């Protein structure tokens, strides 16, 4: 499992397409632990660029604050699951919550 989390000031960015960085985390699903974290600069904002860009990096899940339905559909077409409505927190906490089944998903803060 490889998870992408959009970042703003080291925490989950609430506006997915406008983040400055992504945390890419490799997960051991059996032991439910983070094996590696890599922070990468986000590519320039361009509609339709992020789904193939993240798929090329092996991402299987995105944890997001908000993301439009069209973008969610484009990620789904790349085989990437999208979890929206997460609260701003650091990537390690969000992944730990996902792995132990306590990740809170609130309202999707994006309507486009």
C-alpha positions as CSV (number, residue, x, y, z in Angstrom):
1,X,0.0,0.0,0.0
2,X,1.3,3.5,-0.9
3,X,-0.6,6.5,0.4
4,X,-0.4,10.1,-0.8
5,X,-1.3,13.0,1.4
6,X,-1.3,16.6,0.1
7,X,0.6,18.9,2.4
8,X,0.4,22.6,3.5
9,X,2.8,23.6,6.3
10,X,3.5,19.9,7.1
11,X,-0.1,18.9,7.6
12,X,-2.9,17.7,5.4
13,X,-3.9,20.5,2.9
14,X,-7.6,21.1,2.8
15,X,-7.4,22.0,-0.9
16,X,-6.0,19.0,-2.7
17,X,-5.2,20.5,-6.1
18,X,-3.4,23.5,-4.7
19,X,-0.9,21.8,-2.3
20,X,2.8,22.6,-2.5
21,X,4.0,19.0,-1.5
22,X,2.8,15.5,-1.2
23,X,3.8,13.0,1.6
24,X,4.2,9.6,0.0
25,X,4.1,6.8,2.6
26,X,4.9,3.2,2.0
27,X,2.9,0.9,4.3
28,X,3.3,-2.6,5.6
29,X,-0.3,-3.7,5.7
30,X,0.4,-6.9,7.7
31,X,2.2,-5.1,10.5
32,X,0.2,-1.9,10.0
33,X,3.2,0.4,10.1
34,X,4.8,3.1,8.0
35,X,8.0,1.8,6.3
36,X,9.1,5.0,4.6
37,X,7.9,8.6,4.1
38,X,9.0,10.7,1.1
39,X,8.0,14.3,0.7
40,X,7.9,15.5,-2.9
41,X,7.2,18.8,-4.5
42,X,3.8,18.9,-6.3
43,X,3.8,19.4,-10.0
44,X,2.4,22.7,-11.4
45,X,-1.4,22.9,-11.0
46,X,-2.8,21.6,-14.3
47,X,-6.2,19.9,-14.6
48,X,-5.9,16.2,-15.1
49,X,-2.1,16.0,-14.3
50,X,-2.2,14.6,-10.8
51,X,-4.0,11.3,-11.4
52,X,-1.4,9.9,-13.8
53,X,1.5,11.6,-11.9
54,X,0.5,9.9,-8.6
55,X,-0.3,6.6,-10.3
56,X,3.2,6.6,-11.8
57,X,4.5,6.8,-8.2
58,X,2.6,3.7,-7.2
59,X,-0.1,5.4,-5.1
60,X,-3.0,3.2,-4.1
61,X,-4.8,5.5,-1.6
62,X,-5.2,9.3,-1.2
63,X,-6.2,10.9,2.1
64,X,-7.6,14.3,1.3
65,X,-9.5,17.1,3.0
66,X,-11.5,18.1,0.0
67,X,-11.6,17.0,-3.6
68,X,-14.1,17.6,-6.4
69,X,-16.1,14.7,-7.8
70,X,-14.5,14.9,-11.2
71,X,-11.0,14.6,-9.7
72,X,-12.2,11.6,-7.6
73,X,-13.5,9.9,-10.7
74,X,-10.1,10.5,-12.5
75,X,-8.2,8.9,-9.6
76,X,-10.6,6.0,-9.5
77,X,-9.9,5.4,-13.2
78,X,-6.2,5.1,-12.3
79,X,-7.0,2.5,-9.6
80,X,-6.5,5.0,-6.7
81,X,-8.9,5.1,-3.8
82,X,-9.8,8.5,-2.5
83,X,-10.8,9.2,1.2
84,X,-12.1,12.7,1.5
85,X,-13.1,14.8,4.5
86,X,-10.1,14.1,6.7
87,X,-9.0,16.7,9.2
88,X,-5.8,18.7,9.0
89,X,-3.2,16.6,10.8
90,X,0.3,15.3,10.2
91,X,0.6,12.4,7.7
92,X,1.8,9.8,10.3
93,X,-1.3,10.4,12.5
94,X,-3.7,10.2,9.5
95,X,-2.1,6.9,8.3
96,X,-2.2,5.4,11.8
97,X,-5.9,6.3,12.1
98,X,-6.5,4.7,8.7
99,X,-4.7,1.5,9.6
100,X,-6.5,1.2,13.0
101,X,-9.9,2.0,11.5
102,X,-10.4,5.3,13.3
103,X,-9.8,7.8,10.5
104,X,-12.6,10.4,10.7
105,X,-14.0,11.5,7.4
106,X,-16.1,14.6,7.6
107,X,-17.5,16.8,5.0
108,X,-15.8,17.1,1.6
109,X,-14.7,20.7,1.6
110,X,-14.5,20.9,-2.2
111,X,-17.5,21.3,-4.5
112,X,-16.0,21.4,-7.9
